[in-house]
Amino acid sequence: MALNFTDENFAELAEKSDKPVIIDLWAEWCGPCRMVGPIVEELAKEYEGKAVIGKLDVDSNPVTTAKFAVRNIPTILFMKNGEIVDKQVGAVPKSVLVGKLEKLLG
């Protein structure tokens, strides 16, 4: 199951992780976010133990959303060693996200 990132736990779960991290920034009212959500859940199961994968509700977590200057959702951030190394804005097929994640793992 995908982790629930918040302003309070973001540094601990994402920035201090020794594994690649994927964060889906989304909102309840966002149609494309609802398309990406199930894909993120699938990735969380498939890559359990290899990557940290979760979601961050932009409406409930304005500090993190502002920190990364997220203007459009869904935005998926790819982090490694506490730094953002890639980003995907908008709904995309699962294969696109898998490709980016595999690059981080490789």
C-alpha positions in Angstrom: 0.0 0.0 0.0 1.2 3.5 -0.8 2.4 5.6 2.1 0.6 8.7 3.1 3.1 11.6 3.0 2.3 14.7 5.0 4.1 18.0 5.7 5.0 16.5 9.1 6.5 13.2 7.9 7.9 14.2 4.5 11.5 14.8 5.6 11.7 11.5 7.5 10.0 9.4 4.8 11.3 11.0 1.6 14.4 13.1 2.1 16.1 10.7 4.5 15.3 7.5 2.6 18.1 5.3 1.4 15.8 4.0 -1.4 14.4 5.8 -4.4 11.2 7.7 -3.5 8.1 8.4 -5.6 5.5 10.8 -4.4 2.2 11.3 -6.1 1.0 14.9 -5.4 -2.8 14.8 -5.8 -6.2 16.2 -4.7 -9.6 14.6 -4.2 -11.2 16.9 -6.7 -8.7 16.2 -9.5 -10.0 13.9 -12.2 -6.6 13.0 -13.7 -5.3 12.3 -10.2 -8.0 9.6 -9.8 -6.6 8.0 -12.9 -3.0 8.0 -11.6 -3.9 6.9 -8.0 -4.5 3.2 -8.7 -1.3 3.0 -10.7 0.7 4.4 -7.7 -1.0 1.8 -5.5 0.1 -0.9 -7.9 3.7 0.4 -8.0 3.8 0.5 -4.2 2.9 -3.2 -4.1 5.2 -4.3 -6.9 8.2 -2.3 -5.7 7.8 -2.9 -2.0 11.2 -3.2 -0.3 12.9 -1.6 -3.4 11.4 1.9 -3.4 9.4 4.2 -1.1 6.1 5.0 -2.9 3.3 7.2 -1.6 0.9 10.0 -2.0 0.6 13.6 -0.7 -2.7 15.4 -0.7 -1.8 19.0 -1.9 -4.9 20.5 -0.2 -3.9 19.1 3.3 -0.1 19.7 2.9 0.5 23.2 1.6 4.1 23.4 3.0 5.5 20.5 1.0 3.4 21.5 -2.1 4.9 25.0 -2.0 8.4 23.8 -1.2 8.5 22.0 -4.6 6.6 24.7 -6.5 3.9 22.3 -7.6 1.4 24.2 -9.8 -0.3 21.4 -11.6 -1.5 18.0 -10.4 -1.1 15.2 -10.6 2.7 15.7 -10.2 4.8 12.8 -9.5 8.2 13.5 -7.9 11.1 11.0 -8.2 13.7 11.4 -5.5 17.1 9.8 -4.8 19.4 10.6 -1.9 17.0 13.3 -0.8 17.0 15.2 -4.1 14.4 15.4 -6.8 15.9 13.7 -9.9 12.9 13.6 -12.1 9.3 14.8 -12.3 6.2 13.8 -14.2 3.3 16.2 -14.6 -0.1 15.0 -15.7 -1.7 11.6 -16.1 0.5 9.1 -17.9 0.4 5.3 -18.5 1.9 3.0 -15.9 4.7 2.1 -18.3 6.1 5.7 -18.2 6.3 5.7 -14.4 7.8 2.2 -14.4 10.5 3.4 -16.9 11.4 6.3 -14.7 11.5 4.2 -11.5 13.6 1.5 -13.2 16.2 4.2 -14.1 16.4 5.2 -10.5 16.9 1.5 -9.4 19.4 0.8 -12.1 
